[in-house]
Amino acid sequence: MRISFELVTSLQYDLRAAQQQLASFKSGQKYVTMKKDHETDRLCLEKQIKSLQEELRRLRLEQLSARQQWFESTDDMQAEYEKKIRAFQAENARLYERSFKAEAQRDDAYDKITQMRRENYQLATELEEEKGKNQKLIAQINKDFQNSSLPSSAQTIRKKKIPNNREASGRKPGAQPGHPGHSRKKQTPNQTVLLQPSQEILDDPDFKKTRKTVTKQLVNVQVCLNVIEYKADVYRDIKTEELYHAEFPDGVVDDVNYGSSVRAFLFLLNNDCCVSIDKCRDFLKNLTDGKLDISKGMISKLSKEFSEKSEALRKSAVSEMFLSPVIHTDCTNARVNGQSAYVFICAAPDGPALYYAREAKGHAGVAGTPVEDYQGILIHDHEKTFYKYGSAHQECLAHVLRYLKGSIENEPERTWNKDMHSLLQEMVHYVNGVETGEERDSVKIHEYETRYDQVLKTASSEYEDIPCSDYYRDGFNLAARMNVYRDAHLLFLHDSRVPTTNNLAERLLRFIKRKQNQAMSFRSIKSLDFLCNSMSVLFLMRQEDGNLYDKVSAVFG
């Protein structure tokens, strides 16, 4: 209601104003006023136009004057500019000629630099090639049983190093002052001789006999030839003409038979002591004043006889070996009739050891050995064939340390080999220091494994930054192998039954190596097999109490 009132009021005001305006237009007064205002505005505008026209005329005059001055100055500048252009063109022509000559000289210099670079690259390539050859030759010269897989028997004649890299102490060899002495063991005497003092001592009243006695022994060995001759009367049947005599004891077949003591003596001398057959014959002949002159054929057949008679011992050893949680295995080269052959060793810690002669390596060589069916842990020297057998594996860390030492000597600029060498030594020292039955620190073992992985990462980055030489790749191959076979290198940390090295198999194979050096080459694989069987039984006999010679004699008897 209020809004409608205000609207009506506003409309009334507008209407009143419009009515007043309409009245003024009707009266004519509005037209007069508008005409006067128009005339005033017209006069004012005409005056402004005239003033502006005068100002425009003045500006045009000033513009003409300025243009004239501009043209005059422009002509001077144009002349000066053209003069400078001509000078610049002359200078440019001179510089162009100079640059052309410089470019020609530069091209000649580039050609010379390119030629020098090619020559430098060729020289650098040849130098790198010679460095690689030199490194390879140095590595071959310095390679020995301490920094590679070469056996100590393959060491060339040179000054012998101190075992285990020990430093010389400068002390005399033998017993040291303050240490308890080890005197020679006295034997049961067969004869006692009482030595009398001189007559002067007996006649002198100042000397009185005490209860003390000084005893010294003189030990000699005497070889006696014991020959038993058996005789049997011969009877003839007058009806059938059949001859009869009493039966001789077992082993008495030929006119002259050699007993078990002679056979055992010659067998041990030839096979265990690695003495040649000729020297065995000569030695026994000299001991018996030339009475015993054994034939070569008989001595050479002793290994076969001993092997056949001790087969039951070897079979029991195989059964015992399958019960062992850990087995050491390895193989070495041999020569049979001028051809390559191999001897495999299987040994249990504190248990039996068995040798096997084979004509080939690989799976054909493993066939027939306990390794073929063994389900325990195998200790070996990274022979890939052995990874197909057993349930777990441990690499020989003694070999790994040797390889690392070789890498340190031939790649001194790298750091991973030194770090890994010290780390493995630290791990082995820790494991050896843990008492039997004591739990190992899992945190420390995890730390060792982490450091192991970190060192291998360092090796990867070092060989990525500076690749290995084509002439020496042993370090690179070792790092890659330790990464792929990580568990086989660290199994000893988790299992107390696992040793850190394969030294047991290495030591046992030295018997074969010594025999090989003495025999040079076996006539057949059978003769090598008989030797392996004999060495297996001899190892078993040494583990038991008693005299080895008596045990061997019992086998022959």
ZAMARGU-4260 file (C-alpha; in steps of 0.2 Angstrom, whole numbers, plus 5000, padded with zeros to 4 digits):
<rodrens>
0) 5000/5000/5000 | 5014/5011/5004 | 5024/5007/4988 | 5009/5012/4978 | 5007/5029/4987
5) 5026/5033/4983 | 5024/5028/4965 | 5009/5039/4963 | 5017/5054/4971 | 5033/5052/4960
10) 5022/5052/4944 | 5013/5067/4950 | 5029/5077/4951 | 5035/5071/4934 | 5018/5076/4927
15) 5020/5094/4934 | 5037/5096/4927 | 5032/5091/4910 | 5017/5103/4910 | 5028/5117/4915
20) 5040/5113/4900 | 5026/5112/4888 | 5019/5129/4894 | 5036/5137/4890 | 5037/5130/4873
25) 5019/5135/4869 | 5023/5153/4875 | 5039/5154/4863 | 5051/5160/4877 | 5060/5144/4876
30) 5065/5146/4858 | 5072/5164/4861 | 5082/5157/4875 | 5089/5143/4865 | 5093/5154/4850
35) 5103/5166/4861 | 5113/5152/4869 | 5116/5145/4851 | 5123/5161/4845 | 5134/5163/4860
40) 5141/5146/4857 | 5144/5149/4838 | 5154/5164/4841 | 5165/5156/4854 | 5168/5141/4843
45) 5173/5152/4827 | 5185/5162/4838 | 5193/5145/4844 | 5194/5139/4825 | 5203/5155/4820
50) 5215/5153/4834 | 5218/5135/4829 | 5221/5139/4811 | 5234/5152/4815 | 5243/5139/4826
55) 5242/5126/4812 | 5250/5139/4800 | 5264/5142/4812 | 5267/5124/4814 | 5267/5121/4796
60) 5281/5134/4794 | 5291/5127/4808 | 5289/5110/4800 | 5295/5116/4783 | 5310/5124/4791
65) 5314/5108/4801 | 5312/5097/4786 | 5324/5108/4776 | 5337/5107/4790 | 5334/5088/4792
70) 5337/5086/4773 | 5353/5096/4774 | 5359/5086/4789 | 5354/5070/4781 | 5364/5074/4766
75) 5379/5077/4777 | 5376/5061/4787 | 5373/5051/4770 | 5390/5057/4764 | 5399/5052/4780
80) 5390/5036/4780 | 5394/5031/4762 | 5412/5036/4767 | 5412/5024/4782 | 5404/5011/4771
85) 5418/5012/4758 | 5431/5010/4772 | 5421/4996/4780 | 5420/4987/4763 | 5439/4989/4761
90) 5442/4982/4778 | 5429/4968/4776 | 5438/4963/4759 | 5455/4963/4769 | 5447/4953/4783
95) 5439/4941/4771 | 5455/4938/4763 | 5463/4935/4780 | 5449/4924/4786 | 5450/4914/4770
100) 5469/4911/4773 | 5465/4907/4792 | 5452/4895/4787 | 5464/4886/4775 | 5477/4886/4789
105) 5464/4879/4801 | 5458/4865/4789 | 5477/4860/4788 | 5478/4861/4807 | 5462/4850/4808
110) 5469/4838/4796 | 5485/4837/4806 | 5476/4835/4823 | 5465/4822/4815 | 5480/4812/4809
115) 5488/4815/4826 | 5472/4809/4835 | 5472/4793/4824 | 5490/4790/4828 | 5487/4794/4846
120) 5472/4782/4847 | 5482/4768/4838 | 5497/4771/4850 | 5485/4771/4865 | 5477/4755/4859
125) 5494/4747/4856 | 5499/4753/4873 | 5483/4746/4881 | 5486/4730/4872 | 5504/4729/4878
130) 5498/4733/4896 | 5485/4719/4895 | 5498/4707/4889 | 5511/4713/4902 | 5497/4711/4916
135) 5493/4693/4909 | 5512/4688/4909 | 5515/4696/4927 | 5499/4686/4933 | 5506/4670/4926
140) 5523/4673/4933 | 5516/4677/4950 | 5503/4663/4950 | 5507/4650/4963 | 5498/4639/4976
145) 5495/4655/4987 | 5485/4665/4975 | 5477/4653/4963 | 5470/4635/4962 | 5487/4628/4958
150) 5492/4614/4970 | 5508/4617/4980 | 5516/4602/4970 | 5515/4612/4954 | 5526/4626/4962
155) 5542/4629/4952 | 5559/4629/4959 | 5561/4646/4969 | 5564/4652/4986 | 5551/4643/4998
160) 5539/4655/5006 | 5534/4654/5024 | 5518/4644/5026 | 5502/4653/5030 | 5511/4670/5025
165) 5519/4670/5043 | 5533/4683/5045 | 5551/4676/5050 | 5554/4678/5069 | 5573/4677/5068
170) 5573/4663/5081 | 5582/4647/5079 | 5572/4632/5074 | 5567/4619/5087 | 5563/4621/5106
175) 5562/4638/5113 | 5568/4643/5130 | 5554/4641/5144 | 5545/4628/5134 | 5544/4610/5141
180) 5555/4599/5131 | 5550/4583/5122 | 5563/4569/5124 | 5565/4554/5114 | 5554/4539/5119
185) 5564/4525/5128 | 5561/4507/5122 | 5560/4491/5131 | 5578/4485/5132 | 5583/4467/5125
190) 5599/4468/5134 | 5606/4478/5149 | 5624/4483/5150 | 5631/4489/5167 | 5646/4501/5164
195) 5659/4500/5177 | 5669/4516/5183 | 5688/4517/5180 | 5699/4508/5193 | 5705/4525/5199
200) 5687/4530/5205 | 5685/4513/5214 | 5702/4514/5223 | 5699/4532/5228 | 5690/4532/5246
205) 5683/4550/5243 | 5671/4543/5230 | 5655/4535/5237 | 5642/4525/5227 | 5625/4534/5227
210) 5607/4527/5223 | 5606/4537/5207 | 5609/4529/5190 | 5611/4537/5173 | 5602/4527/5159
215) 5605/4529/5141 | 5599/4518/5126 | 5606/4513/5110 | 5592/4508/5098 | 5595/4498/5082
220) 5584/4489/5070 | 5588/4472/5063 | 5580/4463/5049 | 5580/4444/5050 | 5575/4432/5036
225) 5563/4419/5042 | 5561/4405/5030 | 5549/4390/5034 | 5552/4375/5023 | 5538/4363/5022
230) 5541/4345/5017 | 5529/4331/5013 | 5532/4313/5009 | 5525/4307/4993 | 5515/4290/4993
235) 5511/4280/4977 | 5496/4268/4975 | 5503/4252/4968 | 5486/4248/4960 | 5482/4265/4952
240) 5499/4273/4952 | 5491/4288/4960 | 5503/4300/4970 | 5498/4308/4986 | 5506/4319/4999
245) 5500/4329/5014 | 5491/4346/5010 | 5502/4362/5012 | 5496/4377/5022 | 5485/4390/5014
250) 5496/4402/5003 | 5510/4389/5000 | 5507/4385/4982 | 5523/4388/4973 | 5540/4381/4976
255) 5545/4398/4984 | 5531/4408/4992 | 5532/4425/5000 | 5522/4428/5016 | 5511/4442/5021
260) 5525/4452/5030 | 5535/4453/5014 | 5520/4457/5004 | 5515/4471/5016 | 5532/4478/5017
265) 5534/4479/4998 | 5516/4485/4996 | 5518/4500/5009 | 5535/4504/5002 | 5528/4505/4984
270) 5511/4513/4987 | 5511/4522/5003 | 5529/4528/5003 | 5529/4531/4984 | 5545/4521/4981
275) 5548/4514/4963 | 5547/4496/4960 | 5565/4494/4956 | 5570/4503/4972 | 5559/4492/4982
280) 5567/4477/4975 | 5585/4484/4978 | 5581/4490/4996 | 5574/4473/5001 | 5588/4464/4992
285) 5601/4475/5002 | 5592/4472/5018 | 5593/4453/5016 | 5611/4453/5009 | 5605/4449/4992
290) 5595/4433/4997 | 5578/4440/4992 | 5577/4446/4974 | 5558/4449/4971 | 5552/4451/4953
295) 5544/4467/4947 | 5528/4457/4942 | 5525/4452/4959 | 5527/4469/4967 | 5516/4477/4953
300) 5502/4464/4957 | 5501/4468/4976 | 5489/4483/4973 | 5477/4472/4964 | 5478/4458/4978
305) 5476/4470/4992 | 5461/4479/4983 | 5452/4462/4980 | 5455/4456/4998 | 5449/4472/5006
310) 5433/4475/4996 | 5422/4472/5012 | 5431/4486/5021 | 5427/4498/5007 | 5409/4493/5006
315) 5406/4496/5024 | 5415/4513/5022 | 5402/4518/5009 | 5388/4514/5020 | 5396/4524/5034
320) 5399/4539/5022 | 5380/4540/5018 | 5376/4543/5036 | 5388/4558/5037 | 5379/4576/5036
325) 5394/4583/5027 | 5406/4576/5013 | 5421/4583/5006 | 5424/4580/4987 | 5436/4585/4974
330) 5446/4577/4959 | 5463/4578/4952 | 5472/4574/4936 | 5481/4558/4932 | 5490/4549/4917
335) 5485/4532/4911 | 5495/4525/4896 | 5499/4543/4891 | 5481/4549/4892 | 5472/4560/4904
340) 5462/4552/4918 | 5455/4558/4935 | 5454/4553/4953 | 5439/4558/4963 | 5440/4559/4982
345) 5425/4558/4994 | 5429/4560/5013 | 5418/4563/5028 | 5425/4574/5042 | 5431/4562/5056
350) 5426/4547/5045 | 5431/4537/5030 | 5439/4543/5014 | 5437/4534/4997 | 5446/4536/4981
355) 5439/4532/4964 | 5448/4531/4947 | 5439/4538/4932 | 5443/4541/4913 | 5432/4557/4912
360) 5426/4571/4923 | 5409/4578/4924 | 5394/4567/4928 | 5403/4552/4920 | 5416/4554/4934
365) 5403/4556/4948 | 5394/4540/4943 | 5397/4526/4955 | 5404/4537/4969 | 5394/4541/4985
370) 5391/4559/4978 | 5379/4552/4965 | 5366/4546/4978 | 5371/4558/4993 | 5358/4569/5000
375) 5368/4579/5012 | 5380/4594/5011 | 5394/4594/4999 | 5410/4604/5001 | 5420/4607/4985
380) 5430/4619/4975 | 5417/4626/4964 | 5415/4612/4952 | 5399/4615/4944 | 5396/4596/4941
385) 5394/4594/4960 | 5380/4607/4961 | 5368/4594/4953 | 5370/4583/4968 | 5367/4584/4987
390) 5355/4595/4996 | 5367/4610/4999 | 5384/4616/4995 | 5399/4625/5003 | 5413/4633/4992
395) 5431/4631/4999 | 5435/4648/5006 | 5453/4644/5005 | 5452/4644/4986 | 5442/4660/4986
400) 5455/4669/4997 | 5468/4664/4985 | 5459/4670/4971 | 5456/4687/4980 | 5474/4688/4984
405) 5478/4686/4965 | 5465/4700/4961 | 5474/4711/4974 | 5491/4708/4966 | 5485/4711/4948
410) 5471/4724/4951 | 5479/4735/4965 | 5468/4750/4960 | 5452/4741/4965 | 5445/4741/4983
415) 5432/4727/4983 | 5445/4713/4983 | 5454/4719/4998 | 5437/4722/5007 | 5431/4705/5003
420) 5447/4697/5008 | 5447/4705/5025 | 5429/4701/5027 | 5430/4682/5024 | 5445/4681/5036
425) 5435/4690/5049 | 5420/4678/5046 | 5431/4663/5047 | 5439/4669/5063 | 5422/4672/5071
430) 5416/4655/5066 | 5432/4646/5073 | 5431/4656/5089 | 5413/4650/5093 | 5414/4636/5106
435) 5406/4619/5101 | 5387/4619/5106 | 5387/4638/5108 | 5374/4648/5098 | 5380/4660/5085
440) 5375/4678/5085 | 5361/4680/5072 | 5363/4699/5072 | 5382/4697/5069 | 5378/4685/5055
445) 5366/4697/5047 | 5379/4710/5048 | 5391/4699/5039 | 5379/4695/5025 | 5375/4714/5023
450) 5393/4718/5021 | 5396/4704/5009 | 5382/4711/4998 | 5389/4728/4999 | 5406/4723/4994
455) 5399/4714/4979 | 5389/4730/4974 | 5406/4740/4976 | 5414/4727/4964 | 5400/4729/4952
460) 5401/4748/4952 | 5420/4747/4950 | 5420/4736/4935 | 5406/4746/4927 | 5416/4762/4929
465) 5433/4754/4924 | 5430/4738/4914 | 5442/4723/4917 | 5456/4720/4905 | 5453/4706/4892
470) 5469/4698/4898 | 5465/4697/4916 | 5446/4693/4920 | 5449/4682/4935 | 5444/4696/4947
475) 5428/4700/4937 | 5423/4682/4935 | 5426/4679/4954 | 5415/4694/4959 | 5401/4687/4947
480) 5403/4670/4954 | 5402/4675/4972 | 5386/4685/4968 | 5378/4670/4959 | 5383/4657/4972
485) 5381/4668/4987 | 5372/4655/4998 | 5386/4642/4994 | 5399/4654/5000 | 5390/4659/5016
490) 5382/4642/5022 | 5396/4640/5035 | 5389/4655/5045 | 5372/4646/5048 | 5377/4628/5050
495) 5390/4623/5063 | 5393/4606/5054 | 5400/4614/5039 | 5419/4618/5038 | 5425/4633/5029
500) 5438/4625/5018 | 5440/4609/5007 | 5457/4606/5014 | 5453/4588/5019 | 5450/4583/5001
505) 5465/4593/4996 | 5477/4584/5008 | 5470/4567/5004 | 5473/4570/4985 | 5491/4574/4989
510) 5494/4555/4991 | 5489/4552/4973 | 5499/4567/4967 | 5515/4560/4975 | 5511/4543/4968
515) 5508/4551/4951 | 5525/4560/4951 | 5533/4544/4956 | 5524/4533/4943 | 5522/4546/4929
520) 5509/4536/4920 | 5499/4521/4924 | 5498/4507/4912 | 5479/4505/4913 | 5464/4512/4922
525) 5463/4496/4931 | 5480/4499/4939 | 5475/4516/4944 | 5458/4509/4951 | 5468/4496/4962
530) 5479/4510/4969 | 5463/4521/4973 | 5455/4506/4982 | 5471/4503/4992 | 5473/4521/4997
535) 5455/4521/5003 | 5458/4506/5014 | 5475/4512/5021 | 5466/4528/5026 | 5453/4518/5035
540) 5467/4508/5044 | 5475/4524/5050 | 5460/4530/5058 | 5459/4515/5069 | 5471/4510/5083
545) 5485/4498/5080 | 5500/4495/5069 | 5497/4499/5050 | 5510/4486/5045 | 5502/4473/5055
550) 5485/4477/5048 | 5491/4476/5030 | 5500/4460/5034 | 5483/4453/5040 | 5474/4458/5024
555) 5488/4449/5014 | 5487/4434/5026
</rodrens>
